[in-house]
Amino acid sequence: MLLGVLLHSATMYSTIDGVWWMKDPQTGRWADALILFVHAFRLPVFFVMAGFFACLLKEKRGWQAMLENRMARLGVPFLLALISIFPILRAFSLYSHFAARGPEPFAATLNWFASGRFGQTLEPGHMWFLETLLWTLLLALPLMRFLDRLDHPALRRVLTARWGWAALAPLTFLTLLMTEAGVLDTPKGFTPHWHVVAAYFVFFAFGWGLYRNRELLPSLRRGGWPEILAAIALLAPTLVAIITELENRDTRLWTPFLTVAAGTALTCWLMIYGLIGLFLRRCSEPSPLSRYLSDSAYWVYLVHPIALVTIQLPMTALPAPAFVKFLLGIAFAVPALYWTYDRWARPTWVGVILNGRRHPRGLPVLHQQPVPPQTCPEPAGD
């Protein structure tokens, strides 16, 4: 979720049109590379975690209680964000639009809202991943028998194999053949985009299978920096290929398209295996800081565009390099997000909605014993 702040700070300075609804006069290819790399694995990792903990809840409480819990944790924040965060972001977007085209942008923005067009433009925005996860959960219900058979010996062999990521990449490659440019699409609107749901269901099912075979988690500890460095090495050819695609948008160039799809599929699975191994080795014991960061992640992601735009919009007039503005945006947004979380969310009813309970401000005090890697405690808030 913190990578979402990094990603959306970079989109402001990307040379690619349409990746964000604001664009700074200063742009750079470094932003394109950063976006392509982070986008390839950030939400796949999230959906692996979502499948893992959905299976945990299902086995502990049953599928109905699992679904009710997920709807409360996903559906309610999604609806509240639509009526609170999205209008603010729309106002920023309109102000930026009118400021670039004439005087009195504030009055023009108010007139636009008064015209009644807001309802026609309502969309999930950066909350689209919540909608996609809700569709994924609903798809999981009729496929529950399939998911519960993911303790099959074939999957166990993939989990324990040194090159397990290579066995799973072809599945993602096939789902990426249905996308626009060979990367995971970002849907708009409230109707399900089934090719997007299918792509993320692969990661969700892997996470589900990971919980079903949780006794094999120690075998994944060997993953780490070799896989991550291999994923980084794939960035250059994938970036060159997608730039070629974007420069020829009216024509389907199959070689660049397939290169992007293959690079994206390999990158996401290399990062999944590398990060699982790295975190199993380095972050298996309880930590007050990691617990706090985990609790705050939901709030940080939902609110971060407001914090970013608050600083990015006035910086458009700043004659500074794009990378400097990118760093300034993060330096402002991250402290602001944690300050607001600690005061406005963590100890309030907002914290109950996001985390399942109120927490006192500041780092928590942990009393439990260190958790062995092969065991899986129930997550806080569930």
C-alpha positions as CSV (number, residue, x, y, z in Angstrom):
1,M,0.0,0.0,0.0
2,L,2.9,2.4,0.7
3,L,4.1,1.6,-2.8
4,G,0.8,3.2,-4.0
5,V,2.1,6.5,-2.7
6,L,5.4,6.0,-4.6
7,L,3.5,5.0,-7.7
8,H,1.0,7.9,-7.8
9,S,3.7,10.4,-7.0
10,A,5.6,9.1,-10.1
11,T,2.5,9.2,-12.4
12,M,2.5,13.0,-12.2
13,Y,5.9,13.0,-13.9
14,S,5.4,10.2,-16.4
15,T,5.8,10.8,-20.1
16,I,2.9,8.4,-20.7
17,D,-0.5,10.0,-21.2
18,G,-3.5,8.8,-19.3
19,V,-1.8,7.2,-16.3
20,W,-3.0,9.9,-14.0
21,W,-5.5,12.8,-14.2
22,M,-2.9,15.5,-13.6
23,K,0.4,16.0,-15.4
24,D,3.3,18.2,-14.4
25,P,5.2,20.2,-17.1
26,Q,8.3,18.3,-16.1
27,T,8.4,14.6,-17.0
28,G,11.0,11.9,-17.3
29,R,11.5,8.3,-18.5
30,W,12.6,7.3,-15.0
31,A,9.0,7.8,-13.9
32,D,7.8,5.4,-16.7
33,A,10.3,2.8,-15.6
34,L,9.3,3.1,-11.9
35,I,5.6,2.9,-12.7
36,L,6.0,-0.2,-15.0
37,F,8.1,-2.0,-12.4
38,V,6.0,-1.3,-9.3
39,H,2.7,-1.9,-11.2
40,A,3.9,-5.3,-12.3
41,F,4.0,-6.8,-8.8
42,R,2.4,-4.5,-6.2
43,L,-1.2,-5.6,-6.6
44,P,-0.4,-9.2,-7.5
45,V,1.4,-9.4,-4.1
46,F,-1.7,-7.8,-2.5
47,F,-4.0,-10.4,-4.1
48,V,-1.7,-13.2,-2.9
49,M,-2.1,-11.9,0.6
50,A,-5.9,-11.5,0.1
51,G,-6.3,-15.1,-1.0
52,F,-4.1,-16.3,1.9
53,F,-6.1,-14.6,4.6
54,A,-9.5,-15.3,2.9
55,C,-8.7,-19.0,3.1
56,L,-7.6,-18.5,6.8
57,L,-11.0,-17.0,7.6
58,K,-12.9,-19.6,5.6
59,E,-11.3,-22.5,7.4
60,K,-11.7,-20.8,10.9
61,R,-15.2,-19.5,10.5
62,G,-16.8,-20.9,7.3
63,W,-17.3,-19.4,3.9
64,Q,-20.4,-17.3,4.9
65,A,-18.6,-15.6,7.8
66,M,-15.5,-15.1,5.6
67,L,-17.6,-13.4,3.0
68,E,-19.4,-11.2,5.5
69,N,-16.1,-10.2,7.0
70,R,-14.6,-9.3,3.7
71,M,-17.6,-7.3,2.6
72,A,-17.4,-5.3,5.8
73,R,-13.7,-4.7,5.4
74,L,-13.8,-4.0,1.7
75,G,-17.4,-2.9,0.7
76,V,-18.0,-0.4,3.5
77,P,-14.7,1.5,3.1
78,F,-15.2,1.4,-0.7
79,L,-18.6,3.1,-0.4
80,L,-17.5,5.6,2.2
81,A,-14.4,6.5,0.1
82,L,-16.7,7.1,-3.0
83,I,-18.8,9.6,-1.2
84,S,-15.9,11.4,0.7
85,I,-12.6,11.0,-1.1
86,F,-13.6,10.8,-4.7
87,P,-15.5,14.2,-4.7
88,I,-12.4,15.9,-3.3
89,L,-10.1,14.4,-5.9
90,R,-12.6,15.4,-8.6
91,A,-12.6,18.9,-7.4
92,F,-8.8,19.0,-7.5
93,S,-8.9,17.6,-11.0
94,L,-11.4,20.1,-12.2
95,Y,-9.5,23.0,-10.7
96,S,-6.3,21.9,-12.4
97,H,-8.2,21.6,-15.7
98,F,-9.8,25.0,-15.5
99,A,-6.7,26.7,-14.2
100,A,-4.8,25.7,-17.4
101,R,-7.6,27.1,-19.6
102,G,-8.7,30.4,-18.2
103,P,-9.3,32.7,-15.2
104,E,-11.3,32.0,-12.1
105,P,-10.8,28.2,-11.9
106,F,-12.4,28.1,-8.5
107,A,-15.7,29.6,-9.8
108,A,-15.6,27.3,-12.8
109,T,-15.2,24.3,-10.6
110,L,-18.1,25.3,-8.4
111,N,-20.3,25.9,-11.5
112,W,-19.4,22.4,-12.8
113,F,-20.5,20.8,-9.6
114,A,-23.7,22.9,-9.6
115,S,-24.5,21.7,-13.1
116,G,-25.2,18.2,-11.7
117,R,-22.6,16.4,-13.8
118,F,-20.8,14.9,-10.9
119,G,-23.0,11.8,-10.7
120,Q,-22.3,11.0,-14.4
121,T,-18.5,11.0,-13.7
122,L,-18.5,8.8,-10.6
123,E,-16.0,6.0,-10.8
124,P,-13.9,3.9,-8.4
125,G,-10.7,5.9,-9.1
126,H,-7.8,4.6,-7.2
127,M,-10.2,2.4,-5.1
128,W,-10.7,0.1,-8.2
129,F,-8.6,-2.6,-6.5
130,L,-11.3,-2.9,-3.8
131,E,-14.0,-3.4,-6.4
132,T,-11.9,-6.0,-8.2
133,L,-11.2,-7.9,-5.0
134,L,-15.0,-7.9,-4.3
135,W,-15.6,-9.4,-7.7
136,T,-12.8,-11.9,-7.1
137,L,-14.3,-13.0,-3.8
138,L,-17.7,-13.5,-5.5
139,L,-16.1,-15.5,-8.2
140,A,-14.4,-17.6,-5.5
141,L,-17.7,-18.8,-4.2
142,P,-18.7,-21.1,-7.1
143,L,-15.1,-22.2,-7.4
144,M,-14.7,-23.1,-3.7
145,R,-14.3,-26.8,-4.5
146,F,-11.5,-26.0,-6.9
147,L,-9.8,-23.7,-4.4
148,D,-10.1,-26.2,-1.6
149,R,-8.2,-28.8,-3.8
150,L,-5.2,-26.5,-4.1
151,D,-3.4,-28.8,-1.6
152,H,-2.9,-31.1,-4.7
153,P,0.6,-32.6,-5.0
154,A,1.2,-30.7,-8.3
155,L,0.8,-27.3,-6.5
156,R,2.9,-28.6,-3.6
157,R,5.7,-29.4,-6.1
158,V,5.4,-25.9,-7.6
159,L,5.6,-24.3,-4.1
160,T,8.7,-26.3,-3.1
161,A,10.5,-26.1,-6.4
162,R,13.4,-23.7,-6.8
163,W,11.9,-22.5,-10.1
164,G,8.3,-22.4,-9.0
165,W,7.9,-18.9,-10.3
166,A,8.7,-20.1,-13.8
167,A,5.9,-22.6,-13.7
168,L,3.3,-20.0,-12.7
169,A,4.4,-17.2,-15.1
170,P,2.7,-18.8,-18.1
171,L,-0.7,-18.6,-16.4
172,T,-0.3,-14.9,-15.9
173,F,1.1,-14.5,-19.5
174,L,-2.1,-16.0,-20.8
175,T,-4.3,-13.6,-18.9
176,L,-2.2,-10.7,-20.1
177,L,-3.0,-11.6,-23.7
178,M,-6.4,-10.1,-23.1
179,T,-5.1,-6.8,-22.0
180,E,-4.5,-3.6,-24.0
181,A,-0.7,-3.4,-23.8
182,G,0.5,-6.5,-22.1
183,V,0.4,-5.1,-18.6
184,L,-2.3,-5.6,-15.9
185,D,-5.2,-3.3,-16.9
186,T,-6.7,-0.7,-14.6
187,P,-10.5,-0.9,-14.9
188,K,-12.9,2.0,-14.9
189,G,-16.5,2.0,-14.0
190,F,-18.5,-0.3,-11.7
191,T,-19.2,-3.2,-14.0
192,P,-16.9,-6.2,-13.7
193,H,-14.0,-6.3,-16.2
194,W,-13.7,-10.1,-16.3
195,H,-10.3,-10.2,-17.9
196,V,-8.9,-8.1,-15.1
197,V,-10.7,-10.3,-12.5
198,A,-9.3,-13.4,-14.1
199,A,-5.8,-12.0,-14.1
200,Y,-6.0,-11.2,-10.4
201,F,-7.8,-14.4,-9.5
202,V,-4.7,-16.3,-10.4
203,F,-2.8,-14.5,-7.6
204,F,-5.7,-14.8,-5.2
205,A,-5.9,-18.6,-5.9
206,F,-2.1,-18.9,-5.3
207,G,-2.5,-17.2,-2.0
208,W,-5.4,-19.5,-1.1
209,G,-3.2,-22.5,-2.0
210,L,-0.4,-21.1,0.0
211,Y,-2.5,-21.2,3.1
212,R,-3.8,-24.7,2.3
213,N,-0.2,-25.7,2.2
214,R,1.2,-23.5,4.9
215,E,3.4,-26.2,6.4
216,L,5.5,-25.7,3.2
217,L,6.2,-22.0,3.9
218,P,9.7,-22.8,5.3
219,S,10.7,-24.1,1.8
220,L,9.9,-20.6,0.4
221,R,12.5,-19.0,2.7
222,R,15.2,-19.6,0.1
223,G,13.7,-16.9,-2.2
224,G,15.0,-13.4,-2.0
225,W,17.4,-11.0,-3.7
226,P,18.3,-13.3,-6.7
227,E,14.7,-13.3,-7.8
228,I,14.2,-9.6,-7.1
229,L,17.4,-8.7,-9.1
230,A,16.3,-10.9,-12.0
231,A,12.9,-9.0,-12.0
232,I,14.8,-5.7,-12.1
233,A,16.9,-6.9,-15.0
234,L,13.7,-7.6,-17.0
235,L,12.7,-3.9,-16.7
236,A,14.8,-2.5,-19.5
237,P,13.5,-4.8,-22.3
238,T,10.0,-4.5,-21.1
239,L,10.2,-0.7,-21.0
240,V,11.6,-0.5,-24.5
241,A,8.8,-2.8,-25.7
242,I,6.0,-0.8,-24.1
243,I,7.4,2.5,-25.4
244,T,7.4,1.0,-28.9
245,E,3.7,0.0,-28.3
246,L,2.7,3.5,-27.1
247,E,4.4,5.1,-30.1
248,N,2.3,3.0,-32.4
249,R,-1.1,2.9,-30.6
250,D,-3.2,2.5,-33.7
251,T,-1.4,-0.7,-34.7
252,R,-1.0,-4.0,-32.8
253,L,2.7,-4.8,-32.8
254,W,2.8,-8.4,-31.7
255,T,6.5,-8.6,-30.9
256,P,6.5,-5.7,-28.4
257,F,3.1,-6.7,-27.0
258,L,4.3,-10.3,-26.3
259,T,7.6,-9.0,-24.9
260,V,5.7,-6.8,-22.5
261,A,3.3,-9.6,-21.5
262,A,6.2,-12.0,-20.9
263,G,8.2,-9.5,-19.0
264,T,5.3,-8.5,-16.8
265,A,4.4,-12.1,-16.1
266,L,7.9,-13.1,-15.1
267,T,8.5,-9.9,-13.1
268,C,5.4,-10.3,-10.9
269,W,6.1,-14.0,-10.1
270,L,9.8,-13.4,-9.5
271,M,8.9,-10.6,-7.1
272,I,6.2,-12.7,-5.4
273,Y,8.7,-15.5,-4.7
274,G,11.5,-13.1,-3.8
275,L,9.5,-11.0,-1.4
276,I,7.9,-14.1,0.3
277,G,11.4,-15.5,0.9
278,L,12.8,-12.2,2.1
279,F,10.0,-11.5,4.5
280,L,9.9,-15.0,5.9
281,R,13.6,-14.7,6.8
282,R,13.6,-11.0,7.9
283,C,10.1,-10.2,9.2
284,S,8.8,-13.4,10.8
285,E,8.8,-12.1,14.4
286,P,6.2,-9.6,15.8
287,S,7.3,-5.9,15.7
288,P,5.4,-2.9,17.0
289,L,6.5,-0.9,14.0
290,S,5.5,-3.5,11.4
291,R,2.1,-3.9,13.3
292,Y,1.6,-0.1,13.2
293,L,2.5,0.1,9.5
294,S,0.2,-2.8,8.7
295,D,-2.7,-1.2,10.6
296,S,-2.2,2.1,8.9
297,A,-1.8,0.8,5.3
298,Y,-5.5,0.9,4.5
299,W,-5.9,4.5,5.5
300,V,-2.6,5.5,3.9
301,Y,-3.7,4.1,0.5
302,L,-7.3,5.4,0.6
303,V,-6.3,9.0,1.5
304,H,-2.9,9.4,-0.2
305,P,-4.1,11.0,-3.4
306,I,-5.4,14.0,-1.5
307,A,-2.1,14.4,0.3
308,L,-0.2,14.1,-2.9
309,V,-2.3,16.5,-5.0
310,T,-2.2,19.1,-2.2
311,I,1.5,19.5,-2.8
312,Q,1.7,18.4,-6.5
313,L,-0.8,21.0,-7.8
314,P,1.1,24.1,-6.5
315,M,4.5,22.5,-7.5
316,T,3.4,22.5,-11.2
317,A,4.6,26.2,-11.3
318,L,7.9,25.3,-9.6
319,P,10.9,25.4,-12.1
320,A,12.5,22.2,-10.7
321,P,13.4,18.8,-12.2
322,A,10.7,16.2,-12.1
323,F,12.6,13.9,-9.8
324,V,13.0,16.7,-7.2
325,K,9.3,17.3,-7.3
326,F,8.6,13.6,-7.0
327,L,10.7,13.4,-3.8
328,L,9.1,16.6,-2.4
329,G,5.7,15.1,-2.9
330,I,6.6,11.9,-1.0
331,A,8.4,13.9,1.7
332,F,5.2,15.9,2.3
333,A,2.6,13.2,1.8
334,V,3.9,10.4,3.9
335,P,4.3,12.3,7.2
336,A,0.9,14.0,6.6
337,L,-0.7,10.6,6.0
338,Y,0.7,9.1,9.2
339,W,-0.2,12.2,11.2
340,T,-3.8,12.0,10.1
341,Y,-4.0,8.3,10.6
342,D,-2.7,8.5,14.2
343,R,-5.2,11.2,15.1
344,W,-8.2,10.9,12.8
345,A,-8.4,7.1,12.1
346,R,-6.5,4.9,14.6
347,P,-8.3,5.8,17.8
348,T,-11.7,6.6,16.1
349,W,-14.7,4.9,14.5
350,V,-12.7,5.1,11.2
351,G,-10.2,2.7,12.7
352,V,-13.1,0.3,13.6
353,I,-14.2,0.3,9.9
354,L,-10.7,-0.2,8.5
355,N,-9.1,-2.4,11.2
356,G,-12.0,-3.9,13.1
357,R,-11.3,-2.1,16.3
358,R,-10.0,1.1,17.8
359,H,-6.3,1.3,18.7
360,P,-4.6,3.8,21.0
361,R,-2.4,6.3,19.3
362,G,1.3,5.4,18.8
363,L,3.0,2.1,18.4
364,P,1.3,-0.9,19.9
365,V,2.7,-3.0,22.7
366,L,3.1,-6.6,21.6
367,H,3.0,-9.3,24.3
368,Q,2.9,-12.5,22.2
369,Q,5.8,-14.8,21.7
370,P,7.6,-14.9,18.3
371,V,5.6,-16.8,15.7
372,P,7.4,-19.7,14.0
373,P,7.3,-19.3,10.2
374,Q,5.1,-22.4,9.7
375,T,2.2,-21.1,11.7
376,C,-0.3,-18.5,10.7
377,P,-1.9,-16.3,13.3
378,E,-5.2,-14.7,12.6
379,P,-4.6,-11.1,11.4
380,A,-5.5,-8.2,13.6
381,G,-8.9,-6.6,12.7
382,D,-10.4,-9.9,11.6
